[in-house]
Amino acid sequence: KGVQVTAVAGTPSSLPPVADIATLEDLEFFKVLDEVADRAVSAAGAMAVRARRPGTDVATVRRELAEIDEYRSALEHLANAGPQAVPDLAGTLDMLETEGVVLDPEVLALVGQAIAGMRANADTLGRLGDHAPAVAAWRVDVPSVDLERALVRAIGPDGEVTDDASPAVAKARRTMRDLRARLVRRLETFARDLPHEFRVQDGSVTVRDGRMVVPVRREARGRITGLVHGESTSGATVFLEPSDAVDAGNEWRAAIEAERRAVLQLLRELTRRVVDESAALADGWAMSVRFDDLYARARYAAEHGTAAPHIGEPSDGLVARNARHPLVGGASLAVPFDVDLTEGRRTLMVSGPNAGGKTVLLKAVGLLHAMTQSGLAPLVGAGSRLPIVRRIHTDIGDHQSIEASLSTFSAHLAAIQRIVAEADADALVLLDEIGSGTDPMEGAAIAGAVLTHLNAHVGMTVATTHLNQLKELASSTDGMVNASLAFDTETLSPTFRLVVGTPGRSYGIAIARRLGLDPDVVAEAERLLPEAVRSFEAALADLERREADLLRREDATASERLRQDAEALKLAEAREAVETREAAVGEAERELERSGREQARKFLLESRKRVEEALGVARAAVTEATAREARRLVEDGVRAEADALRRLEEEARKKGWRVSGRASAAAELQPERTSPPARSGPTADGVATRTAAIEIDLRGMRVDEAEAALLAALDDAVMDELPALRVIHGKGTGALRVAVQSMLERDRRVASFAFAAAQQGGTGVTMVEFAR
């Protein structure tokens, strides 16, 4: 059928599986699959996730992890990039292979829903092109929209054929309803006309054996002609089809049969269309399931903050950075660990107290490989390197079996026997509490011999133990390395932090003391310890103290470094903010100067224009010589004013002043916040007059002060026949702005006023134009 439910990193069928069911159960792999599957949007997608198993094809594993990484990034950058749920079509696709099959309406409705979902998924995959090209390439052609519409039109959401599914169905149902209505009316008339002694309570028309009948008392039997179609449980009532209604009943039954044939013909035609597009249907369903399967895996990776590891060969060794067990503390709360089995290190010997997390660590290492080789993102950090192993062997937990007459030690020994016989250079071996369950000396001897064999012949081995002999073996054997799960000696509680290179103590006597065992018993236990054991434990204790002290110093150093880095960062950010602000202020000042010069230039040109107009009016009354002299005087004045403006600007820059607002008509300059005063000057008759400013700054004034200043500025501007006035009132609370605009509304000399452009002050400035 071409339907691939899930894409699993494949293992050739001629080879044994990477891990059998028992091994995967030991690792709790199926619980991880359930967690990932819960993130799928459809039952078929969840089933695809749960069907995943570890494979050994390096290219397949790399591709699937790359797809997770690619699609995960797309989910972060694109809205609505997830799949749409598609109903499970596995059974339907099987039925389509049967010759002459006719699908039920409910199944056809399911197919219509599935096509709609496939189309949505195909569209979503199409949108992934720039963000996830490898995933976007999964897009396939789905069944035609015409088939989808035909199914939706013909089958209602409840799985029933609609009345307008086809002309034949519509006609048959109209006929059937009409005949039924006439038949019911006839039978209701018959029931009303029955003699009182033949009537039954609630004797409404009903259907028995596919025929419409009227319930009557038993006494009517033989007294009224008709066909009896059964009787009540008590026998007191019979269901009668009157003789004169039989023909009408036959017509109604014939109409029912005609409707059934019309519906069957419709279903047959729709099924034929579905069969014609069964290949596209299978492809679209497989695409949708594969998309949903990837969505669940990508969501899981994103939620747990995984980093894509490098995938290598078994000989490359294992490097796990910030690895976590996916089922401990919600994974995000699990204490991360680092494992490095490279550069000749092949065996990791983990020791430490009970309940310290040794078994959890063991399972976590196995899950890293089982998940990765099943196309799931392992919970590791950046810089991790995971080899593809051909086989995972485990001996975890208590395998005691009364039925098989196996003790715990016998069961462990049987498992180890299989591992020794089967494990090779491409295998990962996980052994929990090796050497336990028998005499400690013999158990240590057997365990030592097994570990020495595995260290020489197996790719990677991780074992947990309490036996000091095995700790000593690891410290003196090439390829083996000790590790411990740290224990807080003050609280006697585990920290679950893996320390590679140092064996761990069991803390059995210390825990017994903490739990309240009789002090004399504890003391006797300590006395009974062999001297060699006491010396070894003392050496480990001293090593732990040294390491703890080193860690404290490292933490203190790291904290101080972080503090210094934070201060340096704050200083850099502050410096950058000051520089940015200085640049902005400088640019604002330059813009202000440019604007002031432009305003002054415009004013001078306007002044020259007014002089020309005045001379033109005056020409008729004066001689040409007088006019030339007047022109010379005016031009000399304008030139002098321009020179004065230039000198004042140069002086302003020396003293750190700036042009107030946008520069006054006389280019007055003063320190910031000073309102522009009116400038007086001599006239022809020697009387001092005011020269109006084109701008007034009211900021900082009370409303009454501002009103008086504004009125004076308006008077001066009108007297000097200025065309406009720029009023700076600022934004602030808005009270000054309201007062200014209220005055302007009442002043008849004002033709119009409006806020300045955004780059010229916006709502903090009102531009006034005077009536002419």
Secondary structure, 3 states (H helix, E strand, C coil): CCCCCCCCCCCCCCCCCCCCHHHHHHCCHHHHHHHHHCCCCCHHHHHHHHCCCCCCCHHHHHHHHHHHHHHHHHHHHCCCCCCCCCCCCHHHHHHCCCCCCCCCHHHHHHHHHHHHHHHHHHHHHHHCCCCCHHHHCCCCCCCCHHHHHHHHHHECCCCCECCCCCHHHHHHHHHHHHHHHHHHHHHHHHHHHCCHHHCCCCCCCEEECCEEEEEEEHHHECCECEEEEEECCCCCEEEEEEHHHHHHHHHHHHHHHHHHHHHHHHHHHHHHHHHHCHHHHHHHHHHHHHHHHHHHHHHHHHHHCCCCCEEECHHHCEEEEEECCCCCCCCCCCCCEEEEECCCCCEEEEECCCCCCHHHHHHHHHHHHHHHCCCCCCCCCCCCEEECCCEEEEECCCCCECCCCECHHHHHHHHHHHHHHHCCCCEEEEECCCCCCCCHHHHHHHHHHHHHHHHHHCCEEEEEECCHHHHHHHHHCCCEEEEEEEEECCCCEEEEEEEECCCCCCCHHHHHHHCCCCHHHHHHHHHHCCHHHHHHHHHHHHHHHHHHHHHHHHHHHHHHHHHHHHHHHHHHHHHHHHHHHHHHHHHHHHHHHHHHHHHHHHHHHHHHHHHHHHHHHHHHHCCHHHHHHHHHHHHHHHHHHHHHHHHHHHHHHHHCCEECCCCCCCCCEECCCCCCCCEEECCCCCCCEEECCCEEECCCCCHHHHHHHHHHHHHHHHHCCCCEEEEECCCCCCHHHHHHHHHHHHCCCEEEEEECCHHHCHHHEEEEEECC
